[in-house]
Amino acid sequence: MVPEQVAQTPLADGGPVTQHDDGVRLQVEAQEPAKRCRDLRDGKATVMMTLARQSASASQTRITEQLPGSPDLDDAGAERLREIIMDTGGLLRVEEMIDRRTEQAVAPCGK
C-alpha cells in the first residue's frame, strides 16, 4: 500500500483505537477504584455513550444526560452508567464497529 491508500483506510483516523481504549477504560475503571469515573466525570463524548443513548429507555436516557460530566459523580453513579452502556449494547456495538473497520482496513492487504 502506498501512503495515500493507507490514509484512506478505515483505521487511518485512529477512531477504532480510541473506541477500543474507551471500552477498555470503561471495564478497567470498574475494577480499579483509583481510576473510577475519569471519562464519565469528564463527560467525554464517546461513540459508546452515543450508541448507548440510542438504545436507552427514557429513564436510562435521563441518567446518561445528567450524570456524565458531573463533578459530583460518585462510584454508584459511574456504575449505573456502566450498566446502562452494557445493557443497551453500547460496548458490544463499539466492539462490532472496531471489528468491521479492522476487516475493511486489512482487506486490501489480502489478509
N, CA, C and O atoms as a GROMACS GRO file, in nm:
protein
  444
    1MET      N    1   0.083  -0.119   0.000
    1MET     CA    2   0.000   0.000   0.000
    1MET      C    3   0.088   0.125   0.000
    1MET      O    4   0.191   0.130   0.067
    2VAL      N    5   0.046   0.222  -0.075
    2VAL     CA    6   0.116   0.349  -0.077
    2VAL      C    7   0.056   0.439   0.030
    2VAL      O    8  -0.058   0.417   0.072
    3PRO      N    9   0.130   0.542   0.075
    3PRO     CA   10   0.080   0.627   0.184
    3PRO      C   11  -0.060   0.684   0.161
    3PRO      O   12  -0.137   0.695   0.256
    4GLU      N   13  -0.094   0.719   0.036
    4GLU     CA   14  -0.227   0.774   0.009
    4GLU      C   15  -0.336   0.671   0.038
    4GLU      O   16  -0.442   0.704   0.090
    5GLN      N   17  -0.308   0.545   0.003
    5GLN     CA   18  -0.404   0.439   0.028
    5GLN      C   19  -0.417   0.412   0.178
    5GLN      O   20  -0.527   0.388   0.228
    6VAL      N   21  -0.306   0.415   0.248
    6VAL     CA   22  -0.308   0.394   0.393
    6VAL      C   23  -0.393   0.502   0.460
    6VAL      O   24  -0.471   0.474   0.550
    7ALA      N   25  -0.376   0.625   0.416
    7ALA     CA   26  -0.450   0.737   0.475
    7ALA      C   27  -0.600   0.724   0.454
    7ALA      O   28  -0.678   0.785   0.526
    8GLN      N   29  -0.641   0.645   0.356
    8GLN     CA   30  -0.783   0.629   0.327
    8GLN      C   31  -0.844   0.503   0.390
    8GLN      O   32  -0.963   0.478   0.374
    9THR      N   33  -0.765   0.426   0.461
    9THR     CA   34  -0.818   0.304   0.523
    9THR      C   35  -0.906   0.340   0.642
    9THR      O   36  -0.892   0.449   0.698
   10PRO      N   37  -0.996   0.250   0.681
   10PRO     CA   38  -1.087   0.276   0.792
   10PRO      C   39  -1.017   0.293   0.927
   10PRO      O   40  -1.080   0.338   1.023
   11LEU      N   41  -0.891   0.259   0.937
   11LEU     CA   42  -0.820   0.273   1.065
   11LEU      C   43  -0.734   0.399   1.070
   11LEU      O   44  -0.682   0.433   1.177
   12ALA      N   45  -0.720   0.467   0.959
   12ALA     CA   46  -0.625   0.578   0.950
   12ALA      C   47  -0.657   0.692   1.046
   12ALA      O   48  -0.565   0.760   1.092
   13ASP      N   49  -0.784   0.715   1.075
   13ASP     CA   50  -0.820   0.828   1.162
   13ASP      C   51  -0.801   0.797   1.310
   13ASP      O   52  -0.818   0.886   1.394
   14GLY      N   53  -0.766   0.673   1.343
   14GLY     CA   54  -0.744   0.637   1.483
   14GLY      C   55  -0.873   0.611   1.559
   14GLY      O   56  -0.868   0.578   1.678
   15GLY      N   57  -0.987   0.625   1.494
   15GLY     CA   58  -1.116   0.607   1.561
   15GLY      C   59  -1.129   0.473   1.632
   15GLY      O   60  -1.166   0.471   1.750
   16PRO      N   61  -1.101   0.362   1.564
   16PRO     CA   62  -1.115   0.233   1.631
   16PRO      C   63  -1.025   0.220   1.754
   16PRO      O   64  -1.063   0.158   1.853
   17VAL      N   65  -0.906   0.278   1.746
   17VAL     CA   66  -0.815   0.270   1.860
   17VAL      C   67  -0.874   0.347   1.978
   17VAL      O   68  -0.873   0.299   2.091
   18THR      N   69  -0.923   0.466   1.952
   18THR     CA   70  -0.985   0.547   2.056
   18THR      C   71  -1.107   0.475   2.114
   18THR      O   72  -1.126   0.472   2.235
   19GLN      N   73  -1.189   0.419   2.027
   19GLN     CA   74  -1.309   0.348   2.073
   19GLN      C   75  -1.270   0.227   2.157
   19GLN      O   76  -1.334   0.199   2.259
   20HIS      N   77  -1.167   0.155   2.115
   20HIS     CA   78  -1.120   0.040   2.192
   20HIS      C   79  -1.072   0.085   2.329
   20HIS      O   80  -1.106   0.024   2.430
   21ASP      N   81  -0.994   0.193   2.332
   21ASP     CA   82  -0.945   0.245   2.460
   21ASP      C   83  -1.060   0.284   2.552
   21ASP      O   84  -1.055   0.259   2.672
   22ASP      N   85  -1.164   0.346   2.496
   22ASP     CA   86  -1.279   0.384   2.576
   22ASP      C   87  -1.346   0.262   2.637
   22ASP      O   88  -1.385   0.263   2.754
   23GLY      N   89  -1.359   0.155   2.558
   23GLY     CA   90  -1.420   0.032   2.608
   23GLY      C   91  -1.337  -0.035   2.715
   23GLY      O   92  -1.390  -0.081   2.816
   24VAL      N   93  -1.207  -0.040   2.694
   24VAL     CA   94  -1.117  -0.099   2.794
   24VAL      C   95  -1.122  -0.017   2.922
   24VAL      O   96  -1.132  -0.072   3.032
   25ARG      N   97  -1.114   0.115   2.906
   25ARG     CA   98  -1.116   0.201   3.024
   25ARG      C   99  -1.246   0.185   3.103
   25ARG      O  100  -1.244   0.183   3.226
   26LEU      N  101  -1.357   0.172   3.032
   26LEU     CA  102  -1.486   0.152   3.100
   26LEU      C  103  -1.482   0.027   3.186
   26LEU      O  104  -1.534   0.027   3.298
   27GLN      N  105  -1.420  -0.079   3.136
   27GLN     CA  106  -1.415  -0.205   3.210
   27GLN      C  107  -1.310  -0.201   3.320
   27GLN      O  108  -1.333  -0.254   3.429
   28VAL      N  109  -1.195  -0.140   3.294
   28VAL     CA  110  -1.086  -0.133   3.393
   28VAL      C  111  -1.128  -0.046   3.510
   28VAL      O  112  -1.102  -0.079   3.626
   29GLU      N  113  -1.193   0.066   3.480
   29GLU     CA  114  -1.233   0.158   3.587
   29GLU      C  115  -1.330   0.092   3.684
   29GLU      O  116  -1.336   0.130   3.801
   30ALA      N  117  -1.403  -0.006   3.637
   30ALA     CA  118  -1.494  -0.078   3.726
   30ALA      C  119  -1.416  -0.161   3.827
   30ALA      O  120  -1.466  -0.192   3.935
   31GLN      N  121  -1.293  -0.199   3.791
   31GLN     CA  122  -1.211  -0.285   3.876
   31GLN      C  123  -1.110  -0.209   3.961
   31GLN      O  124  -1.066  -0.259   4.064
   32GLU      N  125  -1.072  -0.088   3.918
   32GLU     CA  126  -0.967  -0.014   3.986
   32GLU      C  127  -1.022   0.117   4.042
   32GLU      O  128  -1.041   0.213   3.968
   33PRO      N  129  -1.046   0.121   4.173
   33PRO     CA  130  -1.108   0.239   4.235
   33PRO      C  131  -1.034   0.370   4.207
   33PRO      O  132  -1.098   0.474   4.195
   34ALA      N  133  -0.903   0.366   4.198
   34ALA     CA  134  -0.827   0.490   4.176
   34ALA      C  135  -0.856   0.552   4.040
   34ALA      O  136  -0.836   0.672   4.021
   35LYS      N  137  -0.903   0.472   3.944
   35LYS     CA  138  -0.928   0.521   3.809
   35LYS      C  139  -1.076   0.542   3.781
   35LYS      O  140  -1.113   0.580   3.669
   36ARG      N  141  -1.159   0.519   3.876
   36ARG     CA  142  -1.303   0.525   3.853
   36ARG      C  143  -1.350   0.663   3.811
   36ARG      O  144  -1.300   0.766   3.858
   37CYS      N  145  -1.444   0.662   3.725
   37CYS     CA  146  -1.522   0.780   3.686
   37CYS      C  147  -1.449   0.881   3.599
   37CYS      O  148  -1.510   0.981   3.561
   38ARG      N  149  -1.324   0.862   3.565
   38ARG     CA  150  -1.249   0.965   3.494
   38ARG      C  151  -1.321   1.012   3.367
   38ARG      O  152  -1.356   1.130   3.357
   39ASP      N  153  -1.342   0.923   3.270
   39ASP     CA  154  -1.408   0.964   3.145
   39ASP      C  155  -1.552   1.006   3.172
   39ASP      O  156  -1.602   1.101   3.111
   40LEU      N  157  -1.618   0.935   3.261
   40LEU     CA  158  -1.757   0.966   3.290
   40LEU      C  159  -1.768   1.101   3.362
   40LEU      O  160  -1.857   1.181   3.332
   41ARG      N  161  -1.680   1.126   3.456
   41ARG     CA  162  -1.681   1.253   3.529
   41ARG      C  163  -1.644   1.368   3.436
   41ARG      O  164  -1.698   1.478   3.448
   42ASP      N  165  -1.552   1.342   3.343
   42ASP     CA  166  -1.514   1.445   3.246
   42ASP      C  167  -1.624   1.471   3.144
   42ASP      O  168  -1.623   1.573   3.075
   43GLY      N  169  -1.719   1.379   3.135
   43GLY     CA  170  -1.827   1.395   3.038
   43GLY      C  171  -1.780   1.374   2.896
   43GLY      O  172  -1.838   1.429   2.802
   44LYS      N  173  -1.675   1.294   2.880
   44LYS     CA  174  -1.618   1.267   2.748
   44LYS      C  175  -1.725   1.212   2.654
   44LYS      O  176  -1.790   1.112   2.683
   45ALA      N  177  -1.742   1.279   2.542
   45ALA     CA  178  -1.840   1.235   2.442
   45ALA      C  179  -1.780   1.119   2.366
   45ALA      O  180  -1.690   1.138   2.284
   46THR      N  181  -1.828   0.999   2.390
   46THR     CA  182  -1.775   0.881   2.325
   46THR      C  183  -1.880   0.819   2.232
   46THR      O  184  -2.000   0.837   2.251
   47VAL      N  185  -1.832   0.748   2.134
   47VAL     CA  186  -1.921   0.675   2.045
   47VAL      C  187  -2.002   0.576   2.128
   47VAL      O  188  -2.121   0.556   2.104
   48MET      N  189  -1.937   0.515   2.225
   48MET     CA  190  -2.003   0.416   2.310
   48MET      C  191  -2.125   0.476   2.383
   48MET      O  192  -2.231   0.414   2.388
   49MET      N  193  -2.108   0.595   2.439
   49MET     CA  194  -2.219   0.660   2.509
   49MET      C  195  -2.328   0.700   2.411
   49MET      O  196  -2.447   0.689   2.442
   50THR      N  197  -2.289   0.747   2.294
   50THR     CA  198  -2.388   0.784   2.192
   50THR      C  199  -2.470   0.663   2.152
   50THR      O  200  -2.593   0.672   2.142
   51LEU      N  201  -2.405   0.550   2.130
   51LEU     CA  202  -2.476   0.428   2.093
   51LEU      C  203  -2.566   0.380   2.207
   51LEU      O  204  -2.677   0.333   2.184
   52ALA      N  205  -2.518   0.393   2.328
   52ALA     CA  206  -2.599   0.354   2.444
   52ALA      C  207  -2.726   0.439   2.451
   52ALA      O  208  -2.834   0.386   2.477
   53ARG      N  209  -2.713   0.568   2.428
   53ARG     CA  210  -2.830   0.657   2.433
   53ARG      C  211  -2.931   0.624   2.325
   53ARG      O  212  -3.051   0.638   2.346
   54GLN      N  213  -2.883   0.579   2.210
   54GLN     CA  214  -2.974   0.544   2.100
   54GLN      C  215  -3.066   0.428   2.137
   54GLN      O  216  -3.179   0.420   2.088
   55SER      N  217  -3.020   0.340   2.224
   55SER     CA  218  -3.099   0.222   2.261
   55SER      C  219  -3.155   0.231   2.403
   55SER      O  220  -3.218   0.137   2.451
   56ALA      N  221  -3.134   0.342   2.468
   56ALA     CA  222  -3.173   0.356   2.609
   56ALA      C  223  -3.323   0.382   2.624
   56ALA      O  224  -3.389   0.439   2.537
   57SER      N  225  -3.374   0.337   2.738
   57SER     CA  226  -3.511   0.370   2.774
   57SER      C  227  -3.515   0.517   2.816
   57SER      O  228  -3.411   0.582   2.826
   58ALA      N  229  -3.634   0.568   2.840
   58ALA     CA  230  -3.648   0.709   2.880
   58ALA      C  231  -3.573   0.736   3.011
   58ALA      O  232  -3.504   0.838   3.023
   59SER      N  233  -3.585   0.646   3.107
   59SER     CA  234  -3.517   0.668   3.235
   59SER      C  235  -3.365   0.655   3.220
   59SER      O  236  -3.290   0.730   3.283
   60GLN      N  237  -3.319   0.562   3.136
   60GLN     CA  238  -3.176   0.548   3.111
   60GLN      C  239  -3.122   0.672   3.039
   60GLN      O  240  -3.011   0.718   3.068
   61THR      N  241  -3.200   0.725   2.946
   61THR     CA  242  -3.158   0.845   2.874
   61THR      C  243  -3.141   0.961   2.970
   61THR      O  244  -3.043   1.035   2.961
   62ARG      N  245  -3.235   0.978   3.062
   62ARG     CA  246  -3.223   1.087   3.162
   62ARG      C  247  -3.093   1.072   3.241
   62ARG      O  248  -3.023   1.171   3.266
   63ILE      N  249  -3.061   0.951   3.281
   63ILE     CA  250  -2.939   0.927   3.359
   63ILE      C  251  -2.816   0.960   3.276
   63ILE      O  252  -2.722   1.022   3.325
   64THR      N  253  -2.816   0.916   3.148
   64THR     CA  254  -2.699   0.940   3.064
   64THR      C  255  -2.684   1.087   3.026
   64THR      O  256  -2.577   1.130   2.983
   65GLU      N  257  -2.790   1.164   3.041
   65GLU     CA  258  -2.782   1.307   3.015
   65GLU      C  259  -2.741   1.384   3.140
   65GLU      O  260  -2.679   1.490   3.130
   66GLN      N  261  -2.775   1.332   3.258
   66GLN     CA  262  -2.750   1.403   3.383
   66GLN      C  263  -2.614   1.372   3.445
   66GLN      O  264  -2.546   1.463   3.493
   67LEU      N  265  -2.573   1.246   3.447
   67LEU     CA  266  -2.454   1.207   3.522
   67LEU      C  267  -2.320   1.236   3.455
   67LEU      O  268  -2.230   1.287   3.522
   68PRO      N  269  -2.302   1.205   3.326
   68PRO     CA  270  -2.170   1.232   3.267
   68PRO      C  271  -2.138   1.382   3.272
   68PRO      O  272  -2.222   1.466   3.244
   69GLY      N  273  -2.014   1.411   3.310
   69GLY     CA  274  -1.971   1.550   3.318
   69GLY      C  275  -1.996   1.614   3.453
   69GLY      O  276  -1.958   1.728   3.476
   70SER      N  277  -2.059   1.541   3.543
   70SER     CA  278  -2.087   1.594   3.676
   70SER      C  279  -1.966   1.576   3.767
   70SER      O  280  -1.916   1.465   3.783
   71PRO      N  281  -1.918   1.685   3.828
   71PRO     CA  282  -1.805   1.671   3.920
   71PRO      C  283  -1.844   1.593   4.047
   71PRO      O  284  -1.757   1.546   4.121
   72ASP      N  285  -1.972   1.580   4.069
   72ASP     CA  286  -2.021   1.507   4.186
   72ASP      C  287  -2.049   1.360   4.157
   72ASP      O  288  -2.100   1.288   4.242
   73LEU      N  289  -2.014   1.316   4.037
   73LEU     CA  290  -2.038   1.175   4.000
   73LEU      C  291  -1.960   1.085   4.095
   73LEU      O  292  -1.838   1.094   4.104
   74ASP      N  293  -2.032   0.998   4.164
   74ASP     CA  294  -1.967   0.906   4.258
   74ASP      C  295  -1.959   0.767   4.197
   74ASP      O  296  -2.002   0.744   4.083
   75ASP      N  297  -1.903   0.673   4.273
   75ASP     CA  298  -1.886   0.536   4.224
   75ASP      C  299  -2.019   0.472   4.186
   75ASP      O  300  -2.027   0.399   4.087
   76ALA      N  301  -2.122   0.498   4.265
   76ALA     CA  302  -2.254   0.438   4.237
   76ALA      C  303  -2.309   0.492   4.104
   76ALA      O  304  -2.365   0.416   4.025
   77GLY      N  305  -2.292   0.621   4.081
   77GLY     CA  306  -2.339   0.679   3.955
   77GLY      C  307  -2.259   0.627   3.837
   77GLY      O  308  -2.316   0.598   3.731
   78ALA      N  309  -2.129   0.614   3.854
   78ALA     CA  310  -2.044   0.561   3.747
   78ALA      C  311  -2.082   0.416   3.716
   78ALA      O  312  -2.086   0.376   3.599
   79GLU      N  313  -2.109   0.340   3.819
   79GLU     CA  314  -2.151   0.200   3.798
   79GLU      C  315  -2.284   0.195   3.724
   79GLU      O  316  -2.304   0.110   3.638
   80ARG      N  317  -2.375   0.285   3.757
   80ARG     CA  318  -2.505   0.289   3.689
   80ARG      C  319  -2.486   0.321   3.540
   80ARG      O  320  -2.549   0.260   3.455
   81LEU      N  321  -2.398   0.416   3.511
   81LEU     CA  322  -2.369   0.448   3.371
   81LEU      C  323  -2.307   0.329   3.298
   81LEU      O  324  -2.343   0.301   3.184
   82ARG      N  325  -2.214   0.260   3.362
   82ARG     CA  326  -2.154   0.141   3.302
   82ARG      C  327  -2.261   0.036   3.274
   82ARG      O  328  -2.260  -0.028   3.169
   83GLU      N  329  -2.352   0.018   3.368
   83GLU     CA  330  -2.461  -0.079   3.349
   83GLU      C  331  -2.547  -0.042   3.229
   83GLU      O  332  -2.586  -0.129   3.151
   84ILE      N  333  -2.577   0.086   3.215
   84ILE     CA  334  -2.658   0.131   3.102
   84ILE      C  335  -2.584   0.106   2.971
   84ILE      O  336  -2.644   0.058   2.874
   85ILE      N  337  -2.457   0.138   2.967
   85ILE     CA  338  -2.378   0.115   2.845
   85ILE      C  339  -2.378  -0.034   2.810
   85ILE      O  340  -2.391  -0.069   2.692
   86MET      N  341  -2.362  -0.119   2.908
   86MET     CA  342  -2.362  -0.263   2.883
   86MET      C  343  -2.502  -0.312   2.846
   86MET      O  344  -2.517  -0.387   2.749
   87ASP      N  345  -2.603  -0.271   2.922
   87ASP     CA  346  -2.740  -0.318   2.900
   87ASP      C  347  -2.796  -0.277   2.764
   87ASP      O  348  -2.872  -0.352   2.703
   88THR      N  349  -2.758  -0.160   2.717
   88THR     CA  350  -2.809  -0.111   2.589
   88THR      C  351  -2.728  -0.161   2.470
   88THR      O  352  -2.764  -0.137   2.355
   89GLY      N  353  -2.618  -0.231   2.498
   89GLY     CA  354  -2.535  -0.284   2.391
   89GLY      C  355  -2.434  -0.183   2.338
   89GLY      O  356  -2.373  -0.206   2.233
   90GLY      N  357  -2.415  -0.071   2.408
   90GLY     CA  358  -2.320   0.030   2.363
   90GLY      C  359  -2.180  -0.025   2.344
   90GLY      O  360  -2.117  -0.001   2.240
   91LEU      N  361  -2.131  -0.098   2.442
   91LEU     CA  362  -1.996  -0.155   2.432
   91LEU      C  363  -1.990  -0.260   2.321
   91LEU      O  364  -1.895  -0.260   2.242
   92LEU      N  365  -2.087  -0.347   2.315
   92LEU     CA  366  -2.089  -0.451   2.212
   92LEU      C  367  -2.090  -0.391   2.072
   92LEU      O  368  -2.019  -0.438   1.984
   93ARG      N  369  -2.170  -0.288   2.052
   93ARG     CA  370  -2.178  -0.225   1.920
   93ARG      C  371  -2.046  -0.158   1.882
   93ARG      O  372  -2.006  -0.160   1.766
   94VAL      N  373  -1.978  -0.098   1.980
   94VAL     CA  374  -1.846  -0.039   1.951
   94VAL      C  375  -1.748  -0.148   1.912
   94VAL      O  376  -1.671  -0.132   1.817
   95GLU      N  377  -1.749  -0.260   1.984
   95GLU     CA  378  -1.660  -0.370   1.951
   95GLU      C  379  -1.687  -0.422   1.810
   95GLU      O  380  -1.594  -0.456   1.737
   96GLU      N  381  -1.815  -0.429   1.773
   96GLU     CA  382  -1.851  -0.474   1.638
   96GLU      C  383  -1.802  -0.374   1.533
   96GLU      O  384  -1.754  -0.413   1.426
   97MET      N  385  -1.813  -0.244   1.562
   97MET     CA  386  -1.764  -0.142   1.471
   97MET      C  387  -1.613  -0.154   1.452
   97MET      O  388  -1.563  -0.142   1.340
   98ILE      N  389  -1.543  -0.176   1.561
   98ILE     CA  390  -1.398  -0.191   1.554
   98ILE      C  391  -1.361  -0.312   1.467
   98ILE      O  392  -1.274  -0.303   1.380
   99ASP      N  393  -1.427  -0.423   1.491
   99ASP     CA  394  -1.401  -0.544   1.412
   99ASP      C  395  -1.426  -0.519   1.263
   99ASP      O  396  -1.346  -0.558   1.178
  100ARG      N  397  -1.539  -0.455   1.233
  100ARG     CA  398  -1.575  -0.429   1.094
  100ARG      C  399  -1.473  -0.337   1.026
  100ARG      O  400  -1.431  -0.362   0.913
  101ARG      N  401  -1.433  -0.232   1.095
  101ARG     CA  402  -1.336  -0.139   1.037
  101ARG      C  403  -1.198  -0.204   1.023
  101ARG      O  404  -1.125  -0.175   0.928
  102THR      N  405  -1.163  -0.290   1.116
  102THR     CA  406  -1.035  -0.360   1.106
  102THR      C  407  -1.036  -0.452   0.984
  102THR      O  408  -0.939  -0.455   0.908
  103GLU      N  409  -1.145  -0.526   0.965
  103GLU     CA  410  -1.157  -0.613   0.848
  103GLU      C  411  -1.148  -0.533   0.718
  103GLU      O  412  -1.083  -0.576   0.623
  104GLN      N  413  -1.213  -0.418   0.715
  104GLN     CA  414  -1.208  -0.333   0.595
  104GLN      C  415  -1.066  -0.281   0.570
  104GLN      O  416  -1.023  -0.267   0.455
  105ALA      N  417  -0.995  -0.253   0.678
  105ALA     CA  418  -0.861  -0.198   0.664
  105ALA      C  419  -0.761  -0.302   0.615
  105ALA      O  420  -0.672  -0.270   0.536
  106VAL      N  421  -0.774  -0.425   0.661
  106VAL     CA  422  -0.677  -0.526   0.621
  106VAL      C  423  -0.713  -0.596   0.491
  106VAL      O  424  -0.629  -0.664   0.432
  107ALA      N  425  -0.836  -0.581   0.444
  107ALA     CA  426  -0.879  -0.646   0.320
  107ALA      C  427  -0.789  -0.613   0.201
  107ALA      O  428  -0.754  -0.704   0.126
  108PRO      N  429  -0.750  -0.487   0.182
  108PRO     CA  430  -0.662  -0.457   0.068
  108PRO      C  431  -0.526  -0.524   0.078
  108PRO      O  432  -0.455  -0.536  -0.022
  109CYS      N  433  -0.489  -0.566   0.196
  109CYS     CA  434  -0.359  -0.632   0.216
  109CYS      C  435  -0.365  -0.780   0.181
  109CYS      O  436  -0.263  -0.848   0.181
  110GLY      N  437  -0.485  -0.830   0.151
  110GLY     CA  438  -0.501  -0.970   0.114
  110GLY      C  439  -0.506  -1.064   0.231
  110GLY      O  440  -0.479  -1.183   0.216
  111LYS      N  441  -0.540  -1.013   0.349
  111LYS     CA  442  -0.547  -1.098   0.468
  111LYS      C  443  -0.688  -1.116   0.513
  111LYS      O  444  -0.713  -1.185   0.612
   0.00000   0.00000   0.00000
